[in-house]
Amino acid sequence: MGRKRKGTPIHGWLVLDKPLGPSSNGCVGRIKWLTGAAKVGHGGTLDPLASGILPIAFGEATKTQQYAMDGRKTYEFMARWGETTATDDAEGEITATSDARPSEADIVAALPHFTGQISQIPPKYSAIKIDGERAYKRARRDEDVKIESRDVDIYSLKLVEVVDGDHATFEMVCGKGTYVRALIRDLALHLGCEGHIRRLRRTAVGPFSIEKAVPLALFEELEGENAAALLKQYLLPVETVLDDIPALALTEQEAHRLKHGQGVPILSVAQRSSLREISQGDVVQVMANGTLVALAQITGGEIRPFRVMNI
C-alpha cells in the first residue's frame, strides 16, 4: 500500500502569472507551500528571466501535464541588436558586439525564413540532456556542448514594433520545444548582426490565456486557508487541457470496471455517444456523472484505460 501523501488533495489547473526572477520549479514549490496542496506540478518550463503563463497542475491534473506541454504557445518578446551573450538572453555575459543594425524592412523580409517548420539548435545554456546531464551544467563548467538540431513549428511570427535602433518587439505562436532565445540568435545571424533576447513573456499555453492568469504575488500575500480559498476561486477542471480529445460517457458500472483497469466494450458506449466516428487507437477522455474517470485508448474493440483518475 502506498504511503499517504501529506497535504490537502486538490485537483485542477491554475493559470499562474509567473514574475521575473524565480524558476518554474521554485514557483511550484512556493504555491505548494502556500496552499498546502498535496501534489503540484507544472505544464511547461519558463526561464527565470521570463514572465507570463505557467500552468500549475494540482493532484490528478498532474497526469495530464503532457497535454499542456504539447499545446501551442504564444510569446511576446524584445530583441536587443548589436550584442550576443553566452546564454542568448540578458543574463549572460556579452560574447560579441556589432555596429550593424537591421532596418524594419530587413526584419520583415527575414521573418518568413523563420515561419513554418524550421530547424533549430537549442541554446547550450538549456535544460536539454546530454548523456543524462543538463546542457547548462556542462556549459557552466566551460565544457564543449554539442546539441543536435531539431525541427520546431512556428505557426506565426510578426514584428510588433521597432522600438529604436537597438530594440524590436515581436509576437510568436509556436509548438512545443521551441526556444525563443535560439530564434533571436538565428534571426540576428540571418540579418548580419549580433543579437539576444532582452525580454520574454508567455501569453498563452494551449487553452490557457493571460487574461485568466493569477499573479504569484496574490498568493504571496496569503497563506494557509486564505491562499487555499483564493486557489479554489481560480481553479480550473482537470479536463481543461483535454479539449481536443473526444469524450465518452460511461455508466457507473462501466466506470467502476475502468477504474479497476478492466476494459469496457466500445460498441454499447459508442451507440450512446454523439461522436460520429471512433477508430482503433484513438485516445478518449472517459466521463461518468460529469466527472473525469480516465484517459483511455480504443484497442481491440474495448476502451482500455492508461491514466485512471482518482477525483
C-alpha positions in Angstrom: 0.0 0.0 0.0 1.4 3.4 -1.0 2.3 6.0 1.6 -0.4 8.7 2.0 0.8 12.0 0.6 0.9 14.9 3.1 -1.2 17.9 2.3 -4.7 18.7 1.1 -6.0 16.8 -2.0 -6.7 19.4 -4.7 -7.4 18.6 -8.3 -7.3 21.0 -11.2 -5.3 23.7 -13.0 -4.2 27.2 -12.0 -3.1 29.7 -14.7 -0.2 31.4 -12.8 1.3 34.6 -14.0 4.9 33.9 -13.2 7.0 37.0 -12.4 10.6 37.6 -13.4 13.2 36.0 -11.2 12.1 32.7 -9.7 12.4 29.4 -11.6 9.3 27.5 -12.7 10.1 24.8 -10.1 10.6 27.5 -7.5 7.1 28.8 -8.3 5.6 25.3 -8.0 7.2 24.8 -4.6 6.0 28.2 -3.4 2.4 27.6 -4.5 2.5 24.1 -2.9 3.7 25.5 0.4 1.3 28.5 0.4 -1.9 26.4 -0.4 -1.0 23.3 1.4 -1.8 21.2 -1.7 -0.6 17.5 -1.6 0.7 17.3 -5.1 1.7 20.1 -7.5 3.5 20.2 -10.9 3.6 22.5 -13.9 2.8 22.3 -17.6 5.8 23.8 -19.3 9.0 25.5 -18.0 9.7 29.2 -18.2 13.2 30.6 -17.7 13.8 32.7 -14.6 14.1 35.8 -16.7 10.8 35.1 -18.5 7.3 36.0 -17.2 3.8 35.1 -18.0 1.7 31.9 -18.1 2.9 29.0 -16.0 0.2 26.3 -15.9 0.2 24.8 -12.5 -1.3 21.3 -12.1 -2.8 20.1 -8.8 -3.4 16.5 -7.8 -4.8 14.3 -10.6 -4.2 17.2 -13.1 -0.5 16.2 -13.0 -1.5 13.1 -15.0 -2.5 15.5 -17.9 0.6 17.7 -17.8 1.9 16.5 -21.1 -1.2 17.8 -22.9 -0.5 21.3 -21.6 3.2 21.0 -22.7 2.1 19.8 -26.2 -0.2 22.8 -26.7 0.5 25.8 -28.8 2.2 28.7 -27.0 2.2 32.5 -27.7 5.1 34.7 -26.7 5.7 38.4 -26.7 9.4 39.3 -26.7 12.0 42.0 -27.3 15.2 41.6 -29.3 18.4 43.5 -28.4 20.5 44.0 -31.6 24.3 44.5 -31.5 25.2 42.2 -28.7 25.4 38.4 -28.4 25.5 36.8 -24.9 26.7 33.4 -23.7 23.2 32.5 -22.7 21.4 34.2 -25.6 19.5 36.4 -23.1 20.1 39.4 -20.8 21.5 37.2 -18.1 24.7 36.1 -19.8 28.0 37.9 -20.4 28.4 39.7 -23.7 30.5 37.5 -26.1 30.3 39.5 -29.3 29.3 43.0 -30.4 28.5 44.6 -33.8 27.7 48.1 -35.1 25.3 46.6 -37.7 21.6 47.2 -37.1 18.8 45.8 -39.2 16.2 48.1 -40.7 12.5 47.5 -40.3 12.2 46.3 -43.9 15.1 43.8 -43.4 13.4 42.4 -40.3 10.1 42.0 -42.0 11.7 40.3 -45.1 13.6 37.9 -42.8 10.6 36.6 -40.8 9.2 34.2 -43.5 12.5 32.3 -43.2 11.6 31.6 -39.6 8.0 30.6 -40.1 6.6 27.1 -40.6 8.7 24.1 -39.6 12.2 25.2 -39.1 15.4 23.5 -37.8 16.7 24.9 -34.6 19.7 24.2 -32.2 18.7 24.8 -28.6 20.9 27.2 -26.6 23.8 25.5 -24.8 22.5 27.0 -21.6 19.3 25.0 -21.6 17.8 22.0 -19.8 18.4 19.7 -22.8 20.0 16.5 -21.5 23.4 15.3 -23.0 24.3 11.8 -21.8 22.0 12.2 -18.9 23.2 15.6 -17.8 21.6 19.1 -18.3 23.4 21.1 -21.0 23.6 24.2 -18.9 25.6 22.3 -16.2 28.2 21.4 -18.8 28.2 25.0 -20.2 28.8 26.4 -16.7 31.9 24.2 -16.5 33.1 25.6 -19.8 32.8 22.2 -21.4 32.2 21.8 -25.1 28.4 21.4 -25.5 27.1 19.9 -28.7 23.3 19.8 -29.1 21.7 18.3 -32.2 19.3 20.4 -34.2 15.6 19.7 -34.0 12.6 20.6 -36.0 10.1 23.0 -34.4 6.9 24.6 -35.6 6.4 28.3 -35.9 2.8 29.0 -36.7 3.1 32.8 -36.9 5.9 35.3 -36.3 5.3 39.1 -36.6 7.2 42.2 -35.9 5.2 44.4 -33.5 7.4 47.5 -33.2 10.8 48.8 -33.9 11.3 50.5 -30.6 14.7 52.1 -31.6 17.8 51.2 -33.4 18.8 48.6 -30.8 15.4 47.1 -30.0 12.4 45.5 -31.7 9.4 43.6 -30.3 7.8 40.5 -31.7 4.8 38.2 -31.2 5.1 34.5 -32.0 2.8 31.4 -31.9 4.8 28.2 -31.8 4.7 24.5 -31.0 6.4 22.6 -28.2 10.2 22.6 -27.9 10.7 26.0 -29.4 13.4 28.2 -27.9 12.7 31.9 -28.3 16.3 32.6 -27.4 17.6 30.5 -30.2 15.1 32.1 -32.6 16.5 35.6 -31.9 20.1 34.3 -32.0 19.5 32.8 -35.5 17.4 35.8 -36.7 20.2 38.2 -35.8 22.7 35.9 -37.6 20.5 36.0 -40.7 20.3 39.8 -40.5 24.1 40.1 -40.3 24.2 41.5 -36.8 24.6 40.2 -33.2 21.5 39.9 -31.0 19.9 38.3 -27.9 16.6 38.3 -26.2 16.0 41.1 -23.8 12.5 40.5 -22.6 10.2 37.5 -22.8 6.5 37.0 -21.8 4.3 34.0 -22.4 0.7 35.0 -23.0 -0.9 31.7 -24.0 -0.4 27.9 -23.4 -3.0 25.7 -25.1 -6.4 26.6 -23.6 -4.8 29.0 -21.0 -4.7 32.7 -21.7 -3.0 35.6 -19.9 -6.4 37.2 -19.2 -7.2 34.4 -16.7 -3.7 34.3 -15.2 -3.3 35.0 -11.4 -0.1 36.8 -10.3 2.1 34.9 -7.8 2.1 38.0 -5.6 -1.6 37.5 -4.8 -0.7 34.1 -3.2 2.4 35.5 -1.5 0.2 37.9 0.4 -1.7 35.0 1.8 -1.1 31.5 3.2 -3.0 28.6 4.7 -6.7 28.8 4.5 -6.7 32.2 2.8 -4.4 31.0 0.0 -6.4 27.8 -0.4 -9.6 29.8 -0.7 -8.0 32.0 -3.4 -6.9 28.9 -5.3 -10.5 27.5 -5.2 -11.7 30.7 -6.7 -9.4 30.4 -9.8 -9.0 26.6 -10.1 -10.0 25.1 -13.5 -11.1 21.5 -14.0 -8.6 18.7 -14.7 -10.0 18.2 -18.2 -9.3 21.8 -19.2 -6.3 20.7 -21.2 -8.2 17.8 -22.9 -10.4 20.0 -25.1 -9.1 18.4 -28.3 -9.7 14.8 -27.0 -13.2 13.4 -27.6 -15.2 12.5 -24.5 -17.3 9.4 -23.9 -19.9 9.0 -21.1 -19.9 5.8 -19.1 -22.5 4.3 -16.7 -21.4 3.9 -13.1 -20.9 0.2 -13.6 -18.7 0.8 -16.7 -16.7 3.4 -14.9 -16.2 1.0 -12.0 -14.7 -1.5 -14.4 -12.4 1.1 -16.0 -11.2 2.4 -12.6 -10.1 -1.2 -11.8 -8.1 -1.4 -15.0 -10.6 -3.5 -16.9 -11.6 -2.8 -20.5 -15.1 -1.8 -21.4 -16.7 -2.9 -24.8 -16.8 0.1 -27.1 -19.9 -0.8 -29.1 -22.6 -0.1 -26.5 -20.8 3.1 -25.4 -20.4 4.3 -29.0 -24.1 3.7 -29.6 -25.0 6.1 -26.8 -22.4 8.7 -28.0 -22.9 11.7 -30.3 -19.4 11.2 -31.7 -19.6 10.5 -35.4 -16.6 8.3 -35.6 -14.4 6.4 -33.1 -11.4 4.5 -34.5 -8.9 1.9 -33.3 -6.0 3.7 -31.5 -8.0 6.8 -30.7 -7.4 8.4 -27.3 -10.5 9.4 -25.4 -11.4 11.0 -22.1 -13.9 9.0 -20.2 -16.6 10.7 -18.0 -19.2 9.4 -15.6 -21.7 11.7 -14.0 -19.8 14.7 -15.3 -16.5 13.6 -13.6 -13.3 12.6 -15.5 -12.7 8.9 -14.8 -9.8 8.1 -17.0 -7.8 8.7 -20.2 -8.2 5.7 -22.4 -7.4 4.2 -25.8 -9.7 2.3 -28.2 -8.0 -1.1 -28.6 -9.4 -4.4 -29.8 -13.0 -3.3 -29.6 -12.6 -2.1 -26.0 -12.0 1.2 -24.1 -8.8 0.5 -22.2 -7.5 3.0 -19.5 -3.9 4.2 -19.4 -4.4 7.1 -16.9 -7.0 6.4 -14.2 -8.2 9.5 -12.3 -9.0 9.4 -8.6 -11.1 12.5 -8.2 
